[in-house]
Amino acid sequence: MSAYHGAVEWETPSAAGLGRADLHMHTNLGDGLMSPASLVRAATLRRLTVIAVTDHDHVEGARRVEDQLAEQGSPVRMITGVEVSTRHGHLIGLFVTKAPKPLRPAQESIDAIKEQGGLVVVPHPLGRLVPSLSRRRIDTLLAAGYQIDAVETYNPSPANAAQRAAVRSANQKWGLAEIGASDAHFWQRGRCSR
């Protein structure tokens, strides 16, 4: 993990070295405070290799960021994502083209993400400050055969900080890929913040 909160090491297919990725970020087209242009400038300045824009329940912010990446000539690669508000807590869909309908059961949201060929990530799991999937809900989904691809084990926001050890412990059983992400809603003093 680098000094940049939420950045994780990422093997890039075009380079033999490692890169830095942030797979959970928000724009001001959702509940964030960063414009797409500001987000691109900040990601470029921080030398991120890959970002995923995951506004709540829509992909318009991701589309605008993609336009800004091209306009600014940034080397940052982008994944279109969405943070879906389900009845059971938030889910992130990566590599999606459209947002699943909000406020549906988590199972339906997982199906909608998978139908697009997307990856399912559980953000800020077990959190109590924002809508998050509980350990029991994740256990139930996995036992029923729903494919969850990754779990966010590092998120600097208060929504996740108190649960990091519990999530890592639970993931010993789940065996999911682990990501760290900023859940950035704004930039402050050179790092991501919620």
N, C-alpha and C positions, 0 to 999 in steps of 0.2 A: 504494500500500500504506500502510495506516495504522500507527500506533504499536502497535496490537494485533497481535501476531504471528499470521499466518494469515488475518487479515481481508482480504477483497478487495472492490473496488467492485462493486456490483450494481445494474443498472437495474431499478427496480421498476415494474410496470405501473400501480400505483395512485398513483404520485408521479412528478413530473417530475425530481426530484433523484436522487442516487445513494444507495445503501444499503451496508451492510457484511454480508458473508456469510462463514460458516465451514462448509465442506462436508465436513468429515472430523473427527468428534468421537466420543468413547467415554464410556459410562456404567459404573457399577459393576455393571450387570447383565451386563457382559462383562468385559474386562480393564482397564477404567478404574477410577478411584477416586471419581468424582463421582456422587452420587445424581442421579436425574432432576430433583428439586427444586433441588438445588444448581446443576446445569447451567443450568436455566432462569433462576435468579436471576443467575448470572454473565453469561449471554448478554444478559439485559435490562439489567443494570448497564453492560455494555460497548456498549450500544446497537446490537447486531447486528440486522439486518433479517431475515436468513434463516439458519437453521442446518440442517445435515443430521446426524442421529445415525446413525453407521455402526459399530455394534458388530459384532464378529466373528461371522459365520455365523448371526445371528438378528436379528429386528426388534423383539423385546420391549422393549428399551430405548427405541427410537423411539416405540413406543406409549405407554409410561409418560411420556416427555417431552411428548408431545402432550397427554396428560391434565393434566400439570402446567401447561402453557402456558394451557390453558383455566381451570384452577383459580386460577392466580395472576393471570389477566387480562393476561398479557404480550402486547405487540404483536408479538413475534417470530413469524415464520412458520417452519414446519418442513417439511422434506423427509424422508420416510422413506427411509433408506438402509441399506446393509449392506456390510461389508468381508468379501468372500468369500475363504476360504482355498482356493486352487486348487492343483493339483499343480505349477504353474509360478510361483507367487507370488500376492500379493494383488491383487484387483480390487475396486473399489467400484461398487455398483449404486445409483443414485439414482432416486427415484420408483418404488420397488418396494413390493409388498404382502407378499411372502414372500422368504425367503432361499434362494438356490440351494443345493443339497446341497454340502457342503464336500468337499475333496480330490478333485475331478473335474478333468479337463483344463480349461485356461483357455477353450478353445473352447466347451465345454458350459456353462460359467458365463456367458459372453457371451450365448449363445443363451437361457439361462434368464432373464437380465435383460431382454433385448430382447423376449422373449415377453410380458413384463409391461408393455411400453411404456417401460421404464426407460432411463436413460443409463449408459454404461460409462465409468468413470474409472480410469486407472492411478495408484494411489497410490505414493509414494516409489519411482519407477522407478529401475532400475539400482542400487538400494540393496544393500548387502552385509550389513547388520546384522539385517534382518528379511526374510521371504520376499517378494521383489520380482521383477517381470518384468524380464528382461534385455533389452538392446537387440535382440539376435538374435530373442528370442521376440516382441517387439513388431513387429519387421520382418516376421517370418513370419506373424503374425496379420493384419496389414494387407495383406500381399501375397496372402493367401488370401481376402480380402474380408470379414473380420470387422470389424464396425463398432465402433471405439473412439471415444468422443465427446470425451474430454479427457484431459490428462495433468497430474499434480500437479508443477508446476515449482518450487513453494515449499512446504517443509515444514520447520519449525524443528528437528525431531528429528535426532539424529545419523544416523538411517537415511537421510536425504536430503541433509543439508547438504553432504557431500563430492561429491555428484553433480549439484548444480544446474547448473553450466556445461555438463556433458556432456549433460544432459537437454535444456536449451534448444538446444544445438547439434543434437542428434538431431531435435528437433521442427521444425527448419528443413525437414527432409525430410518428416517425418510430417504436418505441418500441422494438428495437433490443437489444440483450444481449450486454453488454459492456465489452471490454477487455482492459487491459493495456499490452503493450509488448515493448521490447527494440528495435526491428528492428536492433539488434546488427550486425555490420559488423566487429568490432574488440573490444577487451577489453582494457580498459585504467583506470589506477588508481582505480582498484577495482569496476568498474561499466561498464555497457554497453554503447557503443557509436556507432554512425553511422560513 
